[in-house]
Amino acid sequence: MNRHAITPRENWQARVERDGLIWHTAGGSPYWNEAAYYALTPREIDEIETATGELYQMFVSAGQYVVDKQVFGRFGIPDWCWPLITKAWNAEPPALNYGRFDLGYDGVSPPKLFEFNCDTPTSLLEAAVIQWAWKEDVFPHLDQFTSLHGKLVAKWGDIAPFLAPGPVYFAHALDTSGEDAVTAAYLMDTARAGGLEAMGIVMTDIGLAPDDRFVDMQGREMRTIYKLYPWEWMVQEAFGPKLATNERTTWIEPIWKMIWSNKAILPILWDMYPRHPNLLWSSYDQVASPNYVRKPILAREGANIEIFRNGQSMARRDGAYAYSPTIYQGLYDLPDFDGAYPVIGSWVVDGAPAGIGIREDGLITGNLSRFTPHVIRA
């Protein structure tokens, strides 16, 4: 795996905006970064793809363990949600079942799992569409590891017969950057391509009728809702308890994603698969070496993560999760390309590997970390 500098396309901002990426610059610096690209070999792609498929199967086993043993308390999940998660896990309601494994990888040692973003994963449009369009413009003779768009469209088609009549509502929180709006809009496009009617709405515009039906601003019942909004926030909302009594609305993704998207699952994985080549050691309450990372179990976008080397703090990021329970995970030394530390986002759709996106930053990756495209080159 190598990183190469390259001259951005002329008028690149207009080009990515044409494909839907209006959120391409943050704080005056490009978030979408085509001043560089990563070149991976077919062997490296095969290794990432194989690891991704194996990690998915491990998450299936770990999720089954959590449900069988009812160890939801480790995850900070409210008691009233436990039967809802158990029921959804066993019933397997309609779902895209998609997500992004964040991996450390240097092209030499096996890919290592950092976490699984599978409830509200972002950088989706960039991985599925924007970097492919860049490749077609700049390196049309080369390939790229992405089948994400096609798999999402196909999955919407698969679950369409199991959804209630009417539109799928795509709900997201109002965000100043527009990142969530871009992701929701892209998923709406994939749903329409899969044969479904789709409508956009913000979370605050979802209403609750007197009979506990979820309704839109016109009072129409919302039978299917895709929500780009974390389940741990959903259950804390005023309408949260109604999730237990309203079985008419299908939520995508299902509430069982509270298990996989929570970093409390990492020590369970390590206990189930000790010394697995794609895992880093992880523990709820003790460190196995002086080089480790402390992570809140529910933190997002790198918030409140702290990195220790030889027992000394070397990097940390503030955030809103200072009082969250934490886990400890072994430190992985990311490859350093002149201060750019890449994290591989390896996507799955319904358990099948679907491509990668690469974000780079300092030692801690956040939502403003640059997205840098890749190609496959022998």
C-alpha positions in Angstrom: 0.0 0.0 0.0 1.5 3.3 -1.1 0.4 6.9 -1.1 1.0 9.2 -4.1 0.7 12.9 -4.6 -1.3 14.0 -7.6 -2.7 17.2 -9.1 -6.4 17.6 -8.4 -8.8 17.8 -11.4 -9.6 21.2 -12.6 -12.9 22.4 -11.1 -13.0 19.4 -8.8 -15.5 21.1 -6.5 -18.1 21.4 -9.2 -17.4 17.8 -10.3 -18.0 16.2 -6.9 -21.0 18.5 -6.3 -22.5 17.3 -9.6 -22.4 13.8 -8.1 -24.0 14.8 -4.8 -21.1 15.6 -2.5 -21.9 19.2 -1.4 -20.0 18.6 1.8 -16.5 18.5 0.3 -14.6 21.2 2.3 -14.4 21.6 6.0 -12.8 24.5 7.9 -11.4 25.9 4.6 -9.6 22.6 3.8 -10.7 19.9 1.5 -12.5 17.0 3.2 -12.6 15.2 -0.2 -8.9 15.0 -0.9 -7.9 14.2 -4.5 -4.4 15.8 -4.1 -3.3 12.3 -3.3 -4.4 8.7 -3.8 -3.6 5.3 -2.4 -2.4 2.4 -4.6 -3.1 -1.1 -3.4 -2.2 -4.4 -5.0 -4.6 -7.2 -5.8 -3.1 -9.2 -3.0 -3.7 -6.4 -0.5 -7.3 -6.0 -1.6 -7.9 -9.8 -1.3 -6.5 -9.7 2.2 -8.8 -6.8 3.2 -11.8 -8.5 1.6 -11.1 -11.9 3.3 -10.7 -10.2 6.7 -13.9 -8.3 6.2 -15.9 -11.4 5.5 -14.4 -13.2 8.5 -15.0 -10.3 10.8 -18.6 -10.1 9.8 -19.1 -13.8 10.7 -17.4 -13.2 14.0 -19.9 -10.3 14.7 -22.8 -12.7 14.0 -21.5 -15.1 16.6 -20.7 -12.4 19.1 -24.2 -10.9 18.6 -25.8 -14.3 19.2 -23.7 -14.6 22.4 -24.9 -11.3 23.7 -28.6 -12.2 23.0 -28.2 -15.8 24.4 -26.5 -14.6 27.6 -28.5 -11.4 27.9 -25.4 -9.3 28.7 -26.8 -6.1 27.5 -25.8 -4.4 30.8 -22.2 -4.3 29.5 -23.5 -2.1 26.7 -25.2 0.5 28.7 -28.5 -0.4 27.0 -31.7 0.4 29.0 -33.4 -2.6 30.5 -36.7 -2.0 28.5 -34.8 -2.3 25.2 -33.5 -5.8 26.0 -36.6 -7.7 24.8 -36.9 -5.5 21.8 -33.3 -6.3 20.7 -33.8 -10.0 21.4 -37.0 -10.1 19.4 -35.5 -8.2 16.5 -32.3 -10.3 16.5 -34.3 -13.5 16.3 -37.0 -12.3 13.9 -34.6 -10.6 11.4 -36.8 -7.8 10.2 -36.0 -6.1 6.9 -32.6 -4.4 6.9 -29.9 -3.3 4.6 -27.5 -4.9 7.2 -24.7 -2.6 6.0 -21.8 -1.1 7.8 -18.2 0.0 7.8 -15.4 -1.9 9.5 -12.6 0.5 10.4 -9.3 -1.3 10.0 -5.7 -0.6 10.5 -3.6 -2.0 7.7 0.0 -1.5 6.4 0.0 -4.0 3.5 2.4 -6.3 5.5 0.6 -7.6 8.6 -3.1 -8.7 8.7 -5.8 -6.0 8.9 -6.8 -5.2 12.4 -10.3 -4.2 13.5 -10.7 -0.9 15.3 -14.5 -0.9 15.4 -17.7 -1.5 13.4 -19.8 1.5 12.3 -23.0 -0.1 11.3 -25.9 2.0 12.8 -25.2 5.4 11.2 -22.1 5.0 9.1 -21.1 7.9 7.0 -18.5 8.5 4.2 -20.9 6.3 2.1 -21.3 8.4 -1.0 -17.6 9.1 -1.1 -16.8 5.4 -1.1 -19.6 4.3 -3.4 -19.7 7.0 -6.0 -17.3 9.9 -5.7 -14.0 8.0 -5.7 -15.2 5.8 -8.6 -16.0 8.9 -10.7 -12.6 10.3 -9.8 -10.9 7.1 -10.9 -12.8 7.0 -14.2 -11.6 10.5 -14.9 -8.0 10.1 -13.7 -7.1 6.4 -14.0 -9.7 4.9 -16.4 -7.5 1.9 -17.1 -7.2 0.9 -13.4 -9.7 -0.8 -11.1 -11.0 0.1 -7.7 -12.4 -2.0 -4.9 -16.1 -0.9 -4.7 -19.3 -2.6 -5.4 -21.1 -0.7 -2.7 -23.6 1.1 -4.9 -24.8 -1.9 -6.8 -25.1 -4.0 -3.6 -27.2 -1.3 -1.8 -29.6 -1.0 -4.8 -29.9 -4.8 -4.9 -30.6 -5.0 -1.2 -33.4 -2.4 -1.3 -34.9 -4.6 -4.1 -34.6 -7.7 -1.9 -36.4 -6.2 1.1 -39.0 -4.2 -0.8 -41.6 -7.0 -0.8 -41.4 -7.2 3.0 -42.0 -3.5 3.7 -45.4 -1.9 4.3 -47.1 -0.1 1.4 -46.1 3.6 1.1 -42.9 5.5 1.0 -39.7 4.8 2.9 -39.0 7.9 4.9 -35.3 8.9 5.2 -34.8 10.8 8.5 -31.7 12.6 9.7 -30.8 15.2 12.3 -30.2 18.8 11.2 -26.5 19.2 10.9 -24.6 22.4 10.1 -22.1 20.6 7.8 -24.6 18.8 5.6 -22.8 15.5 6.0 -25.9 13.7 7.3 -28.1 15.3 4.6 -25.8 14.1 1.9 -25.7 10.5 3.2 -29.5 10.4 3.6 -30.0 11.8 0.1 -27.7 9.2 -1.4 -29.5 6.4 0.3 -32.8 7.7 -0.9 -31.3 7.5 -4.5 -30.3 3.9 -3.9 -33.8 3.0 -2.6 -35.5 4.6 -5.6 -33.1 2.7 -7.9 -34.2 -0.4 -6.0 -37.8 0.3 -6.9 -39.1 2.0 -3.8 -40.8 5.3 -3.2 -38.6 7.5 -0.9 -39.2 10.8 1.0 -36.9 12.9 3.1 -37.6 14.2 6.6 -35.7 15.6 9.5 -35.9 13.7 12.8 -37.6 16.7 14.6 -40.5 16.6 12.1 -41.5 13.0 13.0 -44.7 13.2 15.0 -46.6 10.9 17.3 -50.3 10.6 16.9 -52.6 10.0 19.9 -52.8 6.3 19.1 -48.9 6.2 19.2 -48.5 5.9 15.4 -45.5 7.7 13.9 -46.7 10.4 11.5 -45.2 13.0 9.1 -45.9 16.7 9.0 -49.1 16.0 7.1 -50.3 13.4 9.6 -49.6 10.5 7.3 -48.5 7.3 9.1 -44.9 6.4 8.6 -44.7 2.7 8.2 -41.0 2.4 7.2 -38.3 4.8 8.4 -34.7 4.8 7.6 -33.0 6.8 10.3 -29.5 8.3 10.2 -29.8 8.8 13.9 -28.1 6.6 16.6 -30.3 4.1 18.4 -28.8 5.1 21.7 -30.2 8.6 21.1 -33.5 7.2 19.8 -34.3 5.4 23.0 -33.6 8.5 25.1 -36.0 10.6 23.1 -39.5 11.5 24.6 -41.0 9.0 22.1 -38.5 6.3 23.0 -40.8 4.1 25.1 -43.3 4.1 22.2 -40.8 2.0 20.3 -41.8 -0.9 22.6 -45.5 -0.6 21.9 -45.6 0.5 18.2 -45.0 -2.5 16.0 -46.5 -1.0 12.9 -43.3 0.9 11.9 -40.2 -0.8 10.5 -37.0 1.0 11.4 -34.0 0.6 9.2 -31.6 -0.3 10.6 -33.2 -2.5 13.3 -32.7 -2.0 17.0 -30.4 -5.0 17.3 -27.7 -2.8 15.7 -27.3 -1.4 19.2 -25.1 -4.5 19.9 -22.8 -4.4 16.9 -22.3 -0.6 16.9 -21.3 -0.5 20.5 -17.6 -0.8 21.3 -18.5 -3.0 24.3 -18.6 -5.9 21.9 -14.9 -5.7 21.3 -13.8 -7.4 24.5 -16.4 -10.1 23.8 -14.9 -10.7 20.4 -11.5 -11.0 22.0 -12.7 -13.5 24.5 -14.4 -15.5 21.8 -11.5 -15.3 19.4 -8.3 -14.7 21.4 -5.3 -13.7 19.4 -7.2 -13.8 16.2 -5.0 -12.2 13.5 -7.7 -9.5 12.6 -8.4 -8.5 16.2 -6.6 -6.3 18.7 -6.7 -7.3 22.4 -9.6 -5.6 24.2 -10.8 -5.5 27.8 -13.4 -3.8 29.9 -11.2 -3.1 32.9 -7.5 -3.7 32.4 -4.7 -3.2 30.0 -2.6 -6.0 28.5 0.3 -3.8 27.5 1.6 -0.3 28.1 0.6 0.6 24.5 -3.2 0.9 24.3 -6.2 3.1 23.4 -9.0 4.0 25.8 -12.4 4.4 24.0 -15.9 5.3 25.2 -18.2 2.5 24.2 -20.7 4.9 22.5 -18.4 7.7 21.2 -18.6 8.8 17.7 -16.2 10.5 15.3 -13.1 9.9 17.5 -14.6 11.8 20.5 -13.0 11.3 23.9 -10.5 8.7 22.6 -7.0 8.7 24.2 -3.9 6.9 23.0 -1.2 5.7 25.4 2.3 4.6 24.5 4.6 3.2 27.2 1.8 4.1 29.6 1.9 7.8 28.8 -0.8 9.7 27.0 0.4 10.7 23.5 -2.9 11.9 21.8 -6.4 12.6 22.9 -9.6 14.2 21.6 -12.2 15.9 23.6 -15.9 15.4 23.1 -19.3 14.8 24.6 -18.6 11.3 25.9 -16.4 12.0 28.9 -18.7 10.2 31.2 -19.4 7.1 29.0 -18.1 3.7 30.1 -14.9 2.8 28.4 -13.0 -0.1 27.0 -9.3 -0.7 26.4 -7.9 -1.8 23.1 -4.4 -2.6 21.9 -2.6 0.1 20.1 -2.0 -0.4 16.4 0.7 1.6 14.7 -0.8 3.0 11.5 1.5 3.6 8.5 2.8 7.2 8.5 2.8 8.9 5.1 4.4 12.2 6.1 1.8 12.8 8.9 -1.1 11.2 7.1 -2.3 8.1 8.9 -4.8 6.1 6.8 -7.7 4.1 8.2 -9.4 1.6 5.9 -13.1 1.7 6.0 -14.2 -1.7 4.7 -17.9 -1.9 3.8 -20.3 -4.8 3.9 -23.9 -5.1 2.7 -25.8 -8.0 4.1 -22.6 -9.7 5.2 -20.8 -9.4 1.8 -17.7 -7.3 1.4 -18.6 -4.3 -0.8 -15.5 -2.1 -1.1 -13.3 0.3 0.8 -12.8 4.0 1.5 -9.7 5.5 3.1 -9.7 8.4 5.5 -6.5 10.0 6.8 -5.7 12.3 9.6 -3.4 12.4 12.6 -3.4 9.5 15.1 -7.1 9.8 15.9 -9.6 9.7 13.0 -12.7 12.0 13.2 -15.5 13.2 11.0 -13.3 15.9 9.4 -10.5 13.5 8.5 -9.7 13.6 4.8 -11.3 11.1 2.4 -8.6 10.1 -0.1 -9.4 7.8 -3.1 -7.7 4.6 -4.0 -6.9 2.5 -7.1 -5.8 -1.1 -7.5 -2.4 -1.4 -9.2 -0.2 -4.5 -9.5 
